[in-house]
Amino acid sequence: MAITLSDAAAERVKSFLAYRGKGLGVRLGVATTGCSGLEYVLEFVDELNDEDILYEDKGVKVVIDPKSQPYLEGTRLEFVKEGLNEGFEFVNPNAKGECGCGESFTV
């Protein structure tokens, strides 16, 4: 299974990269923290590391480190707007639960 992006997420990443004026794509990862154990990390990628796993969807390069790969396999990145709020949302089939604030998850 691959990492995919909704049309809205792909367009938003492309616009951020264009505004920055540089970057290969985005890096998705997980970090150990939060009340449920893991949190998502999303950042721009300017260069690849030797061990990086590279996906591409809708013209956007998505980079994942090998440690995060098992936790993110099959994840879909969405971009949602609700009222005045907007942001990226991870739809992760591996997540078994989330904390009350929605900032961390468990597998």
Number of C-alpha atoms within 10 A of each C-alpha: 7 15 20 21 23 15 13 15 21 19 16 16 20 19 12 14 18 11 9 10 8 12 15 15 24 19 20 22 20 20 13 12 13 16 16 17 16 21 18 18 11 13 11 18 18 11 10 15 10 7 10 15 15 15 15 14 14 13 13 19 18 22 26 23 18 12 13 16 19 11 19 23 16 16 20 17 20 18 18 14 10 7 6 5 7 10 11 15 13 15 15 17 13 15 16 9 12 18 14 10 8 12 15 21 23 16 14
